[in-house]
Amino acid sequence: MNSQEVAGFWNHHMSHAHSNYRELMCILLALKSFRTELVGKHVQILSDNVTDCAMTNKLRGASQDLSDLAQTLWTEAYE
């Protein structure tokens, strides 16, 4: 965000999670990392992953884990 970056490494469990799950988790972690800067602002998420965009917009995914994570994203955005 602007010139700020966040980065990290997945633990063993997350490194074996489905790639769509990891990508959605990245979006969630970025929202959490910049929470104070984003309060009261509209956020546009740009992703080259069409599946992530669809899951984020429709609040559901191909599995219950992905659906739960998409819903958590929206919850986090409105807290």
N, C-alpha and C positions, 0 to 999 in steps of 0.2 A: 504494500500500500504506500503510495508515493515512493519514497526512497527506503522505506522499512521492509525488511524481509523476515520471514520465519522459515525455519528449516529443522529437520530432525531425521531420525531413523526409526523404522518400524521395529518393534520387538519381534521375537520369533513367531508368535501367534499371528500377529498382523501381517507379517511378511508372507504368510501362506494364505491369507484371506483373498477372496475374489478381487480382481483388479477394480471392478466397479465399486465395490465396498470401500476399498482403499481410497479411490478418488473422491467419493462422497465424504469420507472421513477427513480428507485434506481440506475440503470446503468447510466442514464443520469446525475443524481446528483453527483454520484461518479466521473464521467469524469470532471464535472465542479469543484468539490472540489479539484481535483488534477491536474487541467489544467496546472499550471506552471511547475509541475514536469514531465508532459507528452509531452511537446512540443518537436517535432522532433523525437518522439519515436513511435514504433509500440505497440499497445495495444491488448492483447488477453483477451477477456471477457469469463470467465468461469461461466456457470450457470447450475444449475440442472433442469432448466425449458426449456424443448425442444421447447416449443412454443416461448419463448423469443429468443432463438438462431435462430430459423427459421425466425422470424420477423426481427431480426437485420440483418441477412444475405440477406434476400430477399427484404427488405425495404417495406414490406406490412404486414398487419395483417387482422384479421377477421372483423374489423370495421375500419371506417375512422379515429377514434381517435387513434387506435393502429398503423395504417399506418403512420399517421402524426407524432406520437411520434418516431417511428422507423426512419423516415427520419430526424427528429430533432437530433437524436443520431448521425447519420452520419455527419450532418452539423456541429454539435459541435465537432466531432472528427477531422474535417478538418479545423477548424478555427484557 
